[in-house]
């Protein structure tokens, strides 16, 4: 004997599914611990173009505000890297008129891929990628870095119910923090950056 779903029950089920899909996951805006790096004695402008800062990744379960959270984390990281950081406005574009700083560091790209798995045999996979560039005030490139991090997590049966979005958010938070950490390691160890900072100090 087959069972039928009553119209009102079906509507309630659909409303529940729609309510669970597409909600925005809450991500931390800042890292819990400040980055332990050597601070360069230079003043830089911080640039977060609207396309990167406003990047939102939609998934069937939740929307992830990748750009907004990434900008907040990187802004904190740059405070640790440089003696002084000045936030540059969106308008007018800083490239149209050299700002009164010794360099500009910019989040050129923020990207994330999410492949949803299940709670049995297929893990959730999340990858975060940043493209960050350092410029002279006149927009001459100094160097760019690409920092990536990836995570896989196999959910156990019923582990993330009823809020799978929260589990996806935690995994996204992890890969974003890892990508920022990798950028910091590459930047701090880069001899080209050290030479650039030395030239700025000599020119004062």
C-alpha positions as CSV (number, residue, x, y, z in Angstrom):
1,X,0.0,0.0,0.0
2,X,1.5,3.3,-1.1
3,X,1.5,6.3,1.1
4,X,0.5,9.7,-0.1
5,X,1.5,13.1,1.2
6,X,-1.3,15.4,2.1
7,X,-1.2,18.8,0.3
8,X,-0.7,20.8,3.5
9,X,2.1,18.5,4.7
10,X,3.8,18.8,1.3
11,X,3.6,22.6,1.5
12,X,5.1,22.6,5.0
13,X,7.9,20.3,3.8
14,X,8.7,22.5,0.8
15,X,8.7,25.6,3.1
16,X,11.1,23.9,5.4
17,X,13.4,23.0,2.6
18,X,13.4,26.5,1.1
19,X,14.0,28.0,4.5
20,X,17.1,25.7,5.0
21,X,18.5,26.4,1.6
22,X,20.3,29.6,0.6
23,X,20.7,31.0,4.1
24,X,23.9,32.9,4.9
25,X,26.5,31.1,7.0
26,X,28.1,33.2,9.8
27,X,31.8,33.4,9.5
28,X,34.3,35.0,11.9
29,X,35.5,38.3,10.6
30,X,38.9,38.2,12.3
31,X,41.4,35.6,13.3
32,X,41.5,34.5,16.9
33,X,45.2,35.1,17.3
34,X,47.3,37.8,15.7
35,X,49.9,36.7,13.2
36,X,53.4,36.3,14.7
37,X,55.4,37.8,11.9
38,X,58.2,40.4,11.6
39,X,56.6,43.8,11.0
40,X,58.1,45.8,8.0
41,X,58.7,49.5,8.7
42,X,56.7,50.8,5.8
43,X,53.3,52.4,5.3
44,X,50.9,50.7,2.8
45,X,47.5,51.3,1.5
46,X,45.0,48.4,1.8
47,X,42.8,47.8,-1.2
48,X,39.8,45.5,-1.4
49,X,38.1,45.9,-4.8
50,X,34.4,45.4,-4.7
51,X,34.4,42.3,-6.9
52,X,36.7,40.5,-4.4
53,X,35.2,42.0,-1.2
54,X,31.7,41.3,-2.3
55,X,32.2,37.8,-3.5
56,X,29.4,35.4,-2.2
57,X,29.5,31.7,-3.0
58,X,26.0,30.2,-3.3
59,X,25.6,26.5,-2.5
60,X,22.5,24.3,-2.4
61,X,22.6,24.5,1.4
62,X,24.0,27.9,2.3
63,X,25.5,31.2,1.0
64,X,29.1,31.8,2.1
65,X,30.3,35.4,2.2
66,X,33.8,34.6,1.2
67,X,34.9,38.1,0.2
68,X,33.7,40.0,3.2
69,X,35.2,37.6,5.7
70,X,38.4,37.3,3.7
71,X,38.9,41.0,3.6
72,X,38.5,41.3,7.4
73,X,41.0,38.5,8.0
74,X,43.6,39.9,5.5
75,X,43.2,43.4,6.9
76,X,44.2,42.0,10.3
77,X,47.1,40.1,8.7
78,X,48.3,43.2,7.0
79,X,48.3,45.1,10.3
80,X,50.7,42.5,11.5
81,X,52.9,42.7,8.5
82,X,53.3,46.5,8.1
83,X,54.1,49.4,10.5
84,X,51.0,51.3,9.3
85,X,48.1,50.4,7.1
86,X,45.8,52.9,5.5
87,X,42.4,51.8,4.1
88,X,42.0,53.1,0.6
89,X,38.5,54.1,-0.6
90,X,36.7,52.4,-3.4
91,X,36.3,55.8,-5.2
92,X,38.2,57.4,-6.6
93,X,40.2,54.3,-7.6
94,X,43.7,54.4,-6.1
95,X,45.3,53.8,-9.4
96,X,43.9,57.0,-10.8
97,X,46.0,59.1,-8.3
98,X,48.9,57.7,-6.4
99,X,48.1,57.6,-2.7
100,X,50.4,59.0,-0.1
101,X,51.8,55.7,1.0
102,X,54.9,53.7,0.3
103,X,53.0,50.8,-1.3
104,X,49.6,49.3,-1.9
105,X,48.6,45.7,-1.0
106,X,45.5,44.4,-2.7
107,X,43.2,41.4,-2.6
108,X,43.0,40.9,-6.3
109,X,40.9,37.8,-6.2
110,X,39.0,35.7,-3.7
111,X,37.6,32.4,-4.8
112,X,36.1,29.3,-3.2
113,X,34.9,25.9,-4.5
114,X,32.5,23.7,-2.5
115,X,31.7,20.1,-3.5
116,X,29.1,18.8,-1.1
117,X,29.3,15.1,-0.1
118,X,27.0,13.0,2.1
119,X,27.1,11.4,5.5
120,X,28.1,8.0,4.3
121,X,30.7,7.6,1.5
122,X,31.5,11.0,0.0
123,X,33.3,13.8,1.9
124,X,32.6,17.5,1.6
125,X,35.5,19.2,-0.2
126,X,36.2,22.9,0.1
127,X,39.0,24.9,-1.5
128,X,39.8,28.6,-0.9
129,X,42.1,30.6,-3.1
130,X,43.5,34.2,-2.8
131,X,45.4,36.3,-5.2
132,X,47.2,39.1,-3.4
133,X,49.4,41.7,-5.0
134,X,51.8,44.3,-3.8
135,X,52.2,47.5,-5.8
136,X,54.2,50.7,-5.8
137,X,51.9,53.8,-5.2
138,X,52.0,54.4,-9.0
139,X,50.5,50.9,-9.6
140,X,53.8,49.3,-10.7
141,X,53.6,45.7,-9.6
142,X,56.1,44.5,-7.1
143,X,54.9,40.9,-6.7
144,X,51.8,38.8,-6.5
145,X,51.1,35.7,-4.5
146,X,48.5,32.9,-4.9
147,X,47.6,31.2,-1.6
148,X,45.4,28.1,-1.6
149,X,44.1,25.7,1.0
150,X,41.8,22.7,0.7
151,X,40.0,20.5,3.2
152,X,38.0,17.3,3.0
153,X,35.6,16.1,5.7
154,X,33.6,13.0,5.8
155,X,30.4,13.5,7.8
156,X,29.2,10.7,10.0
157,X,25.6,9.6,9.7
158,X,23.4,12.3,11.2
159,X,26.5,14.2,12.4
160,X,25.5,17.6,11.0
161,X,21.8,17.4,11.3
162,X,19.7,19.5,11.5
163,X,22.1,22.3,10.5
164,X,24.4,21.1,7.7
165,X,25.1,24.7,6.8
166,X,26.9,25.2,10.1
167,X,29.3,22.3,9.4
168,X,30.0,23.7,5.9
169,X,30.7,27.1,7.5
170,X,33.2,25.6,9.9
171,X,35.0,23.8,7.2
172,X,35.0,27.0,5.0
173,X,36.4,29.0,8.0
174,X,39.2,26.4,8.4
175,X,40.3,26.6,4.8
176,X,40.2,30.4,4.7
177,X,42.4,30.7,7.8
178,X,44.8,28.2,6.3
179,X,45.0,30.1,3.0
180,X,45.7,33.4,4.9
181,X,48.4,31.6,7.0
182,X,50.1,30.3,3.8
183,X,50.1,33.8,2.3
184,X,51.7,35.1,5.5
185,X,54.5,32.5,5.4
186,X,55.2,33.1,1.7
187,X,55.2,36.9,2.1
188,X,57.4,37.0,5.2
189,X,60.0,34.6,3.6
190,X,60.1,36.4,0.2
191,X,63.5,38.1,-0.3
192,X,62.0,40.4,-2.9
193,X,59.7,41.9,-0.3
194,X,62.6,42.4,2.1
195,X,64.5,44.3,-0.7
196,X,61.5,46.4,-1.5
197,X,61.1,47.4,2.2
198,X,64.8,48.2,2.4
199,X,64.6,50.5,-0.6
200,X,61.6,52.3,0.9
201,X,63.5,52.9,4.2
202,X,66.6,54.1,2.3
203,X,64.6,56.5,0.3
204,X,63.2,58.4,3.3
